[in-house]
Every structure is written in C-alpha cells, then in structure tokens.
Amino acid sequence: MKRPLLITDCDEVLLHMVSHFAEWLEAEHGVRFELETGRWSEAMTVVQTGESLALDQAWILLDAFFRGEMHRQTLVPGQ
C-alpha cells in the first residue's frame, strides 16, 4: 500500500457534525456536501455551477465551521 493508513473513531458524534456542516455549507455558502463520493476532494460542489470546490477552499470552510458554528451541534445521547 502506497498510502498511509489512518484509523479513526468515527462514531455518532462525527456523523451528527457532518449533517450540521452540510446544512451550513449550503445555506451560507451555496455549496452542497455529498460524502457519498467517498472522497473529501469531490464531496463539495458549488450549487450554481455544479463544479467541485477547490480543496484549499474546502479546508477554509471546514475551519470556519469549527471556529464559528459549533453551536449548531446537538448533544448525542450517551456521548
């Protein structure tokens, strides 16, 4: 394998965060988030054009979400 192996604990908390992130992206930035592509680099598209968002812009938006939108998160029972 030529790619590094990354092991994470992807539990309900992360899944809940992603849904809030997707809602925020589309409402505030006109960007659709569809992780079904299986690739972070292809998951975000500009609604008006259908073009993939540049990867550097995607990271900027994720950072902005964590810095200013964490109040969107809901408590996950049992976590």
Jmol script that loads the backbone (N, CA, C; Angstrom):
load data "model"
ATOM      1  N   MET A   1       0.841  -1.167   0.000  1.00  0.00           N
ATOM      2  CA  MET A   1       0.000   0.000   0.000  1.00  0.00           C
ATOM      3  C   MET A   1       0.895   1.241   0.000  1.00  0.00           C
ATOM      4  N   LYS A   2       0.617   2.171  -0.889  1.00  0.00           N
ATOM      5  CA  LYS A   2       1.432   3.372  -1.002  1.00  0.00           C
ATOM      6  C   LYS A   2       0.860   4.549  -0.225  1.00  0.00           C
ATOM      7  N   ARG A   3      -0.375   4.411   0.247  1.00  0.00           N
ATOM      8  CA  ARG A   3      -0.987   5.488   1.028  1.00  0.00           C
ATOM      9  C   ARG A   3      -0.856   5.157   2.515  1.00  0.00           C
ATOM     10  N   PRO A   4      -0.729   6.192   3.350  1.00  0.00           N
ATOM     11  CA  PRO A   4      -0.667   5.915   4.787  1.00  0.00           C
ATOM     12  C   PRO A   4      -2.018   5.422   5.303  1.00  0.00           C
ATOM     13  N   LEU A   5      -1.986   4.615   6.321  1.00  0.00           N
ATOM     14  CA  LEU A   5      -3.193   4.088   6.934  1.00  0.00           C
ATOM     15  C   LEU A   5      -3.629   5.040   8.039  1.00  0.00           C
ATOM     16  N   LEU A   6      -4.873   5.455   8.004  1.00  0.00           N
ATOM     17  CA  LEU A   6      -5.420   6.348   9.011  1.00  0.00           C
ATOM     18  C   LEU A   6      -6.570   5.630   9.691  1.00  0.00           C
ATOM     19  N   ILE A   7      -6.462   5.464  10.993  1.00  0.00           N
ATOM     20  CA  ILE A   7      -7.504   4.795  11.760  1.00  0.00           C
ATOM     21  C   ILE A   7      -8.143   5.842  12.662  1.00  0.00           C
ATOM     22  N   THR A   8      -9.466   5.965  12.568  1.00  0.00           N
ATOM     23  CA  THR A   8     -10.182   6.947  13.386  1.00  0.00           C
ATOM     24  C   THR A   8     -11.357   6.297  14.089  1.00  0.00           C
ATOM     25  N   ASP A   9     -11.839   6.960  15.096  1.00  0.00           N
ATOM     26  CA  ASP A   9     -13.036   6.524  15.806  1.00  0.00           C
ATOM     27  C   ASP A   9     -14.196   7.343  15.263  1.00  0.00           C
ATOM     28  N   CYS A  10     -14.822   6.861  14.224  1.00  0.00           N
ATOM     29  CA  CYS A  10     -15.909   7.585  13.556  1.00  0.00           C
ATOM     30  C   CYS A  10     -17.226   7.136  14.173  1.00  0.00           C
ATOM     31  N   ASP A  11     -17.646   7.843  15.186  1.00  0.00           N
ATOM     32  CA  ASP A  11     -18.866   7.447  15.870  1.00  0.00           C
ATOM     33  C   ASP A  11     -19.998   8.426  15.577  1.00  0.00           C
ATOM     34  N   GLU A  12     -21.044   8.338  16.358  1.00  0.00           N
ATOM     35  CA  GLU A  12     -22.229   9.165  16.130  1.00  0.00           C
ATOM     36  C   GLU A  12     -21.946  10.655  16.191  1.00  0.00           C
ATOM     37  N   VAL A  13     -20.993  11.064  17.011  1.00  0.00           N
ATOM     38  CA  VAL A  13     -20.689  12.485  17.140  1.00  0.00           C
ATOM     39  C   VAL A  13     -20.238  13.057  15.801  1.00  0.00           C
ATOM     40  N   LEU A  14     -19.352  12.367  15.128  1.00  0.00           N
ATOM     41  CA  LEU A  14     -18.870  12.828  13.827  1.00  0.00           C
ATOM     42  C   LEU A  14     -19.997  12.827  12.798  1.00  0.00           C
ATOM     43  N   LEU A  15     -20.825  11.813  12.817  1.00  0.00           N
ATOM     44  CA  LEU A  15     -21.932  11.741  11.863  1.00  0.00           C
ATOM     45  C   LEU A  15     -22.922  12.880  12.078  1.00  0.00           C
ATOM     46  N   HIS A  16     -23.150  13.243  13.324  1.00  0.00           N
ATOM     47  CA  HIS A  16     -24.033  14.381  13.605  1.00  0.00           C
ATOM     48  C   HIS A  16     -23.386  15.683  13.138  1.00  0.00           C
ATOM     49  N   MET A  17     -22.099  15.837  13.354  1.00  0.00           N
ATOM     50  CA  MET A  17     -21.392  17.050  12.943  1.00  0.00           C
ATOM     51  C   MET A  17     -21.478  17.239  11.437  1.00  0.00           C
ATOM     52  N   VAL A  18     -21.327  16.181  10.690  1.00  0.00           N
ATOM     53  CA  VAL A  18     -21.333  16.271   9.232  1.00  0.00           C
ATOM     54  C   VAL A  18     -22.680  16.770   8.713  1.00  0.00           C
ATOM     55  N   SER A  19     -23.762  16.359   9.326  1.00  0.00           N
ATOM     56  CA  SER A  19     -25.069  16.827   8.856  1.00  0.00           C
ATOM     57  C   SER A  19     -25.229  18.324   9.100  1.00  0.00           C
ATOM     58  N   HIS A  20     -24.759  18.813  10.236  1.00  0.00           N
ATOM     59  CA  HIS A  20     -24.823  20.255  10.514  1.00  0.00           C
ATOM     60  C   HIS A  20     -23.887  21.031   9.585  1.00  0.00           C
ATOM     61  N   PHE A  21     -22.741  20.471   9.312  1.00  0.00           N
ATOM     62  CA  PHE A  21     -21.781  21.090   8.398  1.00  0.00           C
ATOM     63  C   PHE A  21     -22.401  21.231   7.009  1.00  0.00           C
ATOM     64  N   ALA A  22     -23.062  20.184   6.541  1.00  0.00           N
ATOM     65  CA  ALA A  22     -23.690  20.204   5.215  1.00  0.00           C
ATOM     66  C   ALA A  22     -24.795  21.262   5.144  1.00  0.00           C
ATOM     67  N   GLU A  23     -25.606  21.341   6.180  1.00  0.00           N
ATOM     68  CA  GLU A  23     -26.679  22.345   6.205  1.00  0.00           C
ATOM     69  C   GLU A  23     -26.098  23.756   6.149  1.00  0.00           C
ATOM     70  N   TRP A  24     -25.079  24.006   6.944  1.00  0.00           N
ATOM     71  CA  TRP A  24     -24.427  25.317   6.996  1.00  0.00           C
ATOM     72  C   TRP A  24     -23.785  25.671   5.666  1.00  0.00           C
ATOM     73  N   LEU A  25     -23.081  24.711   5.063  1.00  0.00           N
ATOM     74  CA  LEU A  25     -22.421  24.959   3.776  1.00  0.00           C
ATOM     75  C   LEU A  25     -23.410  25.422   2.716  1.00  0.00           C
ATOM     76  N   GLU A  26     -24.518  24.710   2.615  1.00  0.00           N
ATOM     77  CA  GLU A  26     -25.473  25.051   1.560  1.00  0.00           C
ATOM     78  C   GLU A  26     -26.193  26.370   1.865  1.00  0.00           C
ATOM     79  N   ALA A  27     -26.604  26.554   3.115  1.00  0.00           N
ATOM     80  CA  ALA A  27     -27.351  27.765   3.477  1.00  0.00           C
ATOM     81  C   ALA A  27     -26.491  29.025   3.418  1.00  0.00           C
ATOM     82  N   GLU A  28     -25.274  28.934   3.877  1.00  0.00           N
ATOM     83  CA  GLU A  28     -24.430  30.124   3.999  1.00  0.00           C
ATOM     84  C   GLU A  28     -23.467  30.346   2.837  1.00  0.00           C
ATOM     85  N   HIS A  29     -23.124  29.257   2.116  1.00  0.00           N
ATOM     86  CA  HIS A  29     -22.088  29.385   1.096  1.00  0.00           C
ATOM     87  C   HIS A  29     -22.481  28.839  -0.274  1.00  0.00           C
ATOM     88  N   GLY A  30     -23.699  28.303  -0.394  1.00  0.00           N
ATOM     89  CA  GLY A  30     -24.131  27.780  -1.682  1.00  0.00           C
ATOM     90  C   GLY A  30     -23.302  26.607  -2.155  1.00  0.00           C
ATOM     91  N   VAL A  31     -22.864  25.793  -1.190  1.00  0.00           N
ATOM     92  CA  VAL A  31     -22.030  24.626  -1.503  1.00  0.00           C
ATOM     93  C   VAL A  31     -22.738  23.378  -0.995  1.00  0.00           C
ATOM     94  N   ARG A  32     -22.900  22.410  -1.861  1.00  0.00           N
ATOM     95  CA  ARG A  32     -23.535  21.139  -1.489  1.00  0.00           C
ATOM     96  C   ARG A  32     -22.453  20.155  -1.049  1.00  0.00           C
ATOM     97  N   PHE A  33     -22.730  19.458   0.045  1.00  0.00           N
ATOM     98  CA  PHE A  33     -21.788  18.475   0.601  1.00  0.00           C
ATOM     99  C   PHE A  33     -22.406  17.095   0.489  1.00  0.00           C
ATOM    100  N   GLU A  34     -21.780  16.236  -0.305  1.00  0.00           N
ATOM    101  CA  GLU A  34     -22.272  14.872  -0.506  1.00  0.00           C
ATOM    102  C   GLU A  34     -21.103  13.911  -0.366  1.00  0.00           C
ATOM    103  N   LEU A  35     -20.997  13.324   0.799  1.00  0.00           N
ATOM    104  CA  LEU A  35     -19.852  12.457   1.080  1.00  0.00           C
ATOM    105  C   LEU A  35     -19.960  11.101   0.377  1.00  0.00           C
ATOM    106  N   GLU A  36     -21.070  10.862  -0.304  1.00  0.00           N
ATOM    107  CA  GLU A  36     -21.256   9.585  -0.996  1.00  0.00           C
ATOM    108  C   GLU A  36     -20.175   9.333  -2.050  1.00  0.00           C
ATOM    109  N   THR A  37     -19.492  10.392  -2.480  1.00  0.00           N
ATOM    110  CA  THR A  37     -18.436  10.225  -3.476  1.00  0.00           C
ATOM    111  C   THR A  37     -17.285   9.400  -2.918  1.00  0.00           C
ATOM    112  N   GLY A  38     -17.172   9.387  -1.572  1.00  0.00           N
ATOM    113  CA  GLY A  38     -16.088   8.642  -0.950  1.00  0.00           C
ATOM    114  C   GLY A  38     -14.782   9.409  -0.887  1.00  0.00           C
ATOM    115  N   ARG A  39     -14.763  10.617  -1.426  1.00  0.00           N
ATOM    116  CA  ARG A  39     -13.533  11.422  -1.420  1.00  0.00           C
ATOM    117  C   ARG A  39     -13.843  12.830  -0.938  1.00  0.00           C
ATOM    118  N   TRP A  40     -13.109  13.273   0.052  1.00  0.00           N
ATOM    119  CA  TRP A  40     -13.267  14.631   0.577  1.00  0.00           C
ATOM    120  C   TRP A  40     -13.099  15.652  -0.542  1.00  0.00           C
ATOM    121  N   SER A  41     -12.157  15.410  -1.433  1.00  0.00           N
ATOM    122  CA  SER A  41     -11.851  16.362  -2.502  1.00  0.00           C
ATOM    123  C   SER A  41     -12.983  16.499  -3.526  1.00  0.00           C
ATOM    124  N   GLU A  42     -13.917  15.573  -3.546  1.00  0.00           N
ATOM    125  CA  GLU A  42     -15.026  15.622  -4.502  1.00  0.00           C
ATOM    126  C   GLU A  42     -16.386  15.795  -3.827  1.00  0.00           C
ATOM    127  N   ALA A  43     -16.403  15.909  -2.509  1.00  0.00           N
ATOM    128  CA  ALA A  43     -17.658  15.924  -1.763  1.00  0.00           C
ATOM    129  C   ALA A  43     -18.379  17.263  -1.813  1.00  0.00           C
ATOM    130  N   MET A  44     -17.669  18.340  -2.109  1.00  0.00           N
ATOM    131  CA  MET A  44     -18.283  19.666  -2.089  1.00  0.00           C
ATOM    132  C   MET A  44     -18.370  20.245  -3.490  1.00  0.00           C
ATOM    133  N   THR A  45     -19.590  20.631  -3.865  1.00  0.00           N
ATOM    134  CA  THR A  45     -19.795  21.239  -5.181  1.00  0.00           C
ATOM    135  C   THR A  45     -20.561  22.549  -5.026  1.00  0.00           C
ATOM    136  N   VAL A  46     -20.258  23.486  -5.895  1.00  0.00           N
ATOM    137  CA  VAL A  46     -20.941  24.766  -5.906  1.00  0.00           C
ATOM    138  C   VAL A  46     -22.329  24.538  -6.509  1.00  0.00           C
ATOM    139  N   VAL A  47     -23.375  24.915  -5.777  1.00  0.00           N
ATOM    140  CA  VAL A  47     -24.749  24.647  -6.205  1.00  0.00           C
ATOM    141  C   VAL A  47     -25.038  25.264  -7.568  1.00  0.00           C
ATOM    142  N   GLN A  48     -24.660  26.508  -7.791  1.00  0.00           N
ATOM    143  CA  GLN A  48     -24.994  27.200  -9.036  1.00  0.00           C
ATOM    144  C   GLN A  48     -24.309  26.612 -10.270  1.00  0.00           C
ATOM    145  N   THR A  49     -23.100  26.107 -10.107  1.00  0.00           N
ATOM    146  CA  THR A  49     -22.349  25.648 -11.277  1.00  0.00           C
ATOM    147  C   THR A  49     -22.182  24.137 -11.354  1.00  0.00           C
ATOM    148  N   GLY A  50     -22.300  23.458 -10.222  1.00  0.00           N
ATOM    149  CA  GLY A  50     -22.056  22.024 -10.178  1.00  0.00           C
ATOM    150  C   GLY A  50     -20.586  21.664 -10.152  1.00  0.00           C
ATOM    151  N   GLU A  51     -19.721  22.674 -10.131  1.00  0.00           N
ATOM    152  CA  GLU A  51     -18.282  22.426 -10.118  1.00  0.00           C
ATOM    153  C   GLU A  51     -17.805  22.056  -8.717  1.00  0.00           C
ATOM    154  N   SER A  52     -16.790  21.210  -8.666  1.00  0.00           N
ATOM    155  CA  SER A  52     -16.193  20.854  -7.388  1.00  0.00           C
ATOM    156  C   SER A  52     -15.522  22.070  -6.780  1.00  0.00           C
ATOM    157  N   LEU A  53     -15.645  22.170  -5.477  1.00  0.00           N
ATOM    158  CA  LEU A  53     -14.987  23.249  -4.752  1.00  0.00           C
ATOM    159  C   LEU A  53     -13.500  22.939  -4.678  1.00  0.00           C
ATOM    160  N   ALA A  54     -12.674  23.950  -4.836  1.00  0.00           N
ATOM    161  CA  ALA A  54     -11.226  23.750  -4.731  1.00  0.00           C
ATOM    162  C   ALA A  54     -10.904  23.227  -3.329  1.00  0.00           C
ATOM    163  N   LEU A  55      -9.990  22.292  -3.246  1.00  0.00           N
ATOM    164  CA  LEU A  55      -9.663  21.650  -1.978  1.00  0.00           C
ATOM    165  C   LEU A  55      -9.206  22.662  -0.931  1.00  0.00           C
ATOM    166  N   ASP A  56      -8.411  23.656  -1.321  1.00  0.00           N
ATOM    167  CA  ASP A  56      -7.968  24.647  -0.336  1.00  0.00           C
ATOM    168  C   ASP A  56      -9.157  25.439   0.207  1.00  0.00           C
ATOM    169  N   GLN A  57     -10.158  25.713  -0.617  1.00  0.00           N
ATOM    170  CA  GLN A  57     -11.353  26.415  -0.159  1.00  0.00           C
ATOM    171  C   GLN A  57     -12.179  25.522   0.770  1.00  0.00           C
ATOM    172  N   ALA A  58     -12.225  24.236   0.492  1.00  0.00           N
ATOM    173  CA  ALA A  58     -12.963  23.300   1.342  1.00  0.00           C
ATOM    174  C   ALA A  58     -12.391  23.299   2.756  1.00  0.00           C
ATOM    175  N   TRP A  59     -11.084  23.292   2.884  1.00  0.00           N
ATOM    176  CA  TRP A  59     -10.447  23.312   4.205  1.00  0.00           C
ATOM    177  C   TRP A  59     -10.706  24.635   4.922  1.00  0.00           C
ATOM    178  N   ILE A  60     -10.740  25.723   4.181  1.00  0.00           N
ATOM    179  CA  ILE A  60     -11.036  27.037   4.779  1.00  0.00           C
ATOM    180  C   ILE A  60     -12.447  27.034   5.350  1.00  0.00           C
ATOM    181  N   LEU A  61     -13.398  26.474   4.618  1.00  0.00           N
ATOM    182  CA  LEU A  61     -14.780  26.423   5.095  1.00  0.00           C
ATOM    183  C   LEU A  61     -14.926  25.498   6.300  1.00  0.00           C
ATOM    184  N   LEU A  62     -14.236  24.374   6.297  1.00  0.00           N
ATOM    185  CA  LEU A  62     -14.296  23.472   7.451  1.00  0.00           C
ATOM    186  C   LEU A  62     -13.750  24.178   8.691  1.00  0.00           C
ATOM    187  N   ASP A  63     -12.651  24.889   8.539  1.00  0.00           N
ATOM    188  CA  ASP A  63     -12.083  25.636   9.656  1.00  0.00           C
ATOM    189  C   ASP A  63     -13.067  26.699  10.146  1.00  0.00           C
ATOM    190  N   ALA A  64     -13.715  27.400   9.222  1.00  0.00           N
ATOM    191  CA  ALA A  64     -14.689  28.426   9.596  1.00  0.00           C
ATOM    192  C   ALA A  64     -15.870  27.809  10.348  1.00  0.00           C
ATOM    193  N   PHE A  65     -16.281  26.625   9.934  1.00  0.00           N
ATOM    194  CA  PHE A  65     -17.372  25.941  10.625  1.00  0.00           C
ATOM    195  C   PHE A  65     -16.985  25.626  12.067  1.00  0.00           C
ATOM    196  N   PHE A  66     -15.805  25.068  12.273  1.00  0.00           N
ATOM    197  CA  PHE A  66     -15.378  24.728  13.626  1.00  0.00           C
ATOM    198  C   PHE A  66     -15.198  25.971  14.490  1.00  0.00           C
ATOM    199  N   ARG A  67     -14.726  27.039  13.905  1.00  0.00           N
ATOM    200  CA  ARG A  67     -14.499  28.270  14.678  1.00  0.00           C
ATOM    201  C   ARG A  67     -15.782  29.023  15.010  1.00  0.00           C
ATOM    202  N   GLY A  68     -16.775  28.988  14.131  1.00  0.00           N
ATOM    203  CA  GLY A  68     -17.934  29.828  14.348  1.00  0.00           C
ATOM    204  C   GLY A  68     -19.284  29.169  14.403  1.00  0.00           C
ATOM    205  N   GLU A  69     -19.355  27.871  14.136  1.00  0.00           N
ATOM    206  CA  GLU A  69     -20.668  27.232  14.021  1.00  0.00           C
ATOM    207  C   GLU A  69     -20.871  26.026  14.927  1.00  0.00           C
ATOM    208  N   MET A  70     -20.008  25.844  15.899  1.00  0.00           N
ATOM    209  CA  MET A  70     -20.149  24.665  16.749  1.00  0.00           C
ATOM    210  C   MET A  70     -21.426  24.702  17.587  1.00  0.00           C
ATOM    211  N   HIS A  71     -22.040  25.875  17.712  1.00  0.00           N
ATOM    212  CA  HIS A  71     -23.309  25.959  18.428  1.00  0.00           C
ATOM    213  C   HIS A  71     -24.420  25.200  17.694  1.00  0.00           C
ATOM    214  N   ARG A  72     -24.199  24.869  16.434  1.00  0.00           N
ATOM    215  CA  ARG A  72     -25.170  24.087  15.660  1.00  0.00           C
ATOM    216  C   ARG A  72     -25.227  22.625  16.117  1.00  0.00           C
ATOM    217  N   GLN A  73     -24.238  22.196  16.839  1.00  0.00           N
ATOM    218  CA  GLN A  73     -24.168  20.793  17.233  1.00  0.00           C
ATOM    219  C   GLN A  73     -25.222  20.474  18.292  1.00  0.00           C
ATOM    220  N   THR A  74     -25.770  19.309  18.172  1.00  0.00           N
ATOM    221  CA  THR A  74     -26.720  18.831  19.175  1.00  0.00           C
ATOM    222  C   THR A  74     -26.065  17.736  19.991  1.00  0.00           C
ATOM    223  N   LEU A  75     -26.528  17.582  21.201  1.00  0.00           N
ATOM    224  CA  LEU A  75     -25.985  16.533  22.049  1.00  0.00           C
ATOM    225  C   LEU A  75     -26.361  15.168  21.481  1.00  0.00           C
ATOM    226  N   VAL A  76     -25.418  14.262  21.547  1.00  0.00           N
ATOM    227  CA  VAL A  76     -25.654  12.900  21.093  1.00  0.00           C
ATOM    228  C   VAL A  76     -25.899  12.056  22.340  1.00  0.00           C
ATOM    229  N   PRO A  77     -27.056  11.431  22.431  1.00  0.00           N
ATOM    230  CA  PRO A  77     -27.362  10.641  23.642  1.00  0.00           C
ATOM    231  C   PRO A  77     -26.265   9.618  23.947  1.00  0.00           C
ATOM    232  N   GLY A  78     -25.852   9.580  25.210  1.00  0.00           N
ATOM    233  CA  GLY A  78     -24.868   8.604  25.646  1.00  0.00           C
ATOM    234  C   GLY A  78     -23.435   8.983  25.373  1.00  0.00           C
ATOM    235  N   GLN A  79     -23.177  10.138  24.804  1.00  0.00           N
ATOM    236  CA  GLN A  79     -21.804  10.529  24.473  1.00  0.00           C
ATOM    237  C   GLN A  79     -21.243  11.497  25.478  1.00  0.00           C
TER     238      GLN A  79
END
end "model"
wireframe off; spacefill off
backbone 0.3
color backbone group
